[in-house]
Amino acid sequence: MSTLFLRTLRDDPADADVDSAKLLIRAGYIRKIGPGLYSWLPLGLKVLNKIEAIIREEINALGAQEVHFPAMMPREPYQMSNRWEEYGDNIFRFKDRHGADYLLAPTHEEMFTLMVKDMYTSYKDLPVTLYQIQGKYRDEFRPRAGMIRGRQFVMKDAYSFDIDEEGLKKSYLAERAAYERIFHRLAVDYVIVHAVSGPMGGSESEEFLAPLPIGEDTFALAPSGKAWNVEALTTPAMDPVDYSQTPAATVVDTPDSPTIDSLVSQLNASSPREDGRAWAASDVLKNLVIAVKHPDGQRELVIVGVPGDREVDMKRLEASFSPAEIEEATEEDLAKHPELVKGYMGPGVVGPQGRQVGNKKALTYLLDPHVVEGSAWVTGADHAGKHVRDFVYGRDFKADGRVEAVQVRHGDMSPDGSGPLSFERGVEIGQVFQLGLKYSKAMGLNVLNQNGKAVPVWMGCYGIGVSRVMSCIAEAHHDDKGLIWPLSVAPAQVHLIATGKDQKAYDLAESLLGDLEKADVEVLYDDRAKMSPGVKFKDSELLGLPMIVVVGRDTLSDGTVEIRNRATGEKDVVPLDQAAQAVQDLLFRL
């Protein structure tokens, strides 16, 4: 440690917002150089390299082969897949001195596809799986949580190529199983959740989430044990409601009631229900106008109807419109549609000309699945100061389609019908996709099948956030004193400390160091002669190596060595001449 490029910090960095970022910076594993940008220091690289080595071992065991692409990519391949536009502001774009467009690659689906297209022409060449471990770049609007959401990050991405869908599913399951082995070896707790594919495209997709309170992904757990990313949740179909006894729809005066609360209060005062129950927000159908921003630049307005006691989840809603982005309609948007009366918007009525508002054809109208066929609502009458009550879905109004729009709540029924959902937060550490034919069709990746016919290749995509995994390990494995690395990824297995001013302690420590290195034990040796024992012990706890071995004053007096388990705090005192073997035995048990 007297020559190691390392400086530990006693205080937390002011701009670090999670424990993992604070500890990795304080312990000298990384240094922040800008928002979402970090430099790797020697100890940090050792941990990163060990994580990568475990990933390589498991992925190579599948028969996958490693390649490496440039981070700087020309525009053309991403235009072929439409992702130059679909990624929106989330990628770094720039021009070279000749005016040609480039980007810093967020992922490399296009390049893997083109590489296989360039080299393979027959079904006899397949299947093949290629992968790389490389830096990726995304222009995060608000980088957070250290390396968990940064602008530059290390990622493993693999791609499988098969002649048919059956082959794709086989490759998918093999890679998925490899991920389970990888995260087990890395000592990372994980939950596999059903997910949406987003800009990646494809059909089946699952995420590996590390359950952590700092996670920005919420996932739902069913009693069956199945889990879903909230954005991927679907509402189970609900039985229609019998509306035969529901009165005819009636327009009622509701002046100065543009909000749910003001409307409910006024209805209870001026238009009580016949059944004696008070009106509630759950009786109101509220209608939100959203702007859908398509990748080609088109801006489309859509009305979404949801129960009044439910909040709209914009991320869930956006997942239904992917790759388009959405936002609430602006005043400028609404000004172009004077038939939309703010605070009093309704779904319109059904007539011979289809669904209309006044004399104008309405915008596309979508309903959340919680609005059940036959259910009666109070909703806007498309006139200021007026609402309509007993407005029945299916009798008085219809919709152009369904869309998952509302926030999911504790107690909502799970998609598999096994019971009510519960929720946890997690960090995405990996994801697997069945891309299918999206990229092969877009980029012309075809091979000749057994009958000599050109057919598109079936593709799968499999990613692990390598640097993010390191942060998740640090987030899950620490205490108030510092990091506690699992043995599989620790920068060294043993932190050997020599203390005191007597040179004999350092001589004995170096002798033990030699014995451990002969036994292939990785050792970080604190040989700093002018550093106090207290500082050395604090540094050892902060750095978080699995085992701490102390050679000091007691060693000189009685010929023993103290061995500490960093995770449990347990201590063993063993004779110096047995120390090397004792350390090996204890490491074997970790």
Disulfide bonds with the S-S distance in Angstrom:
none
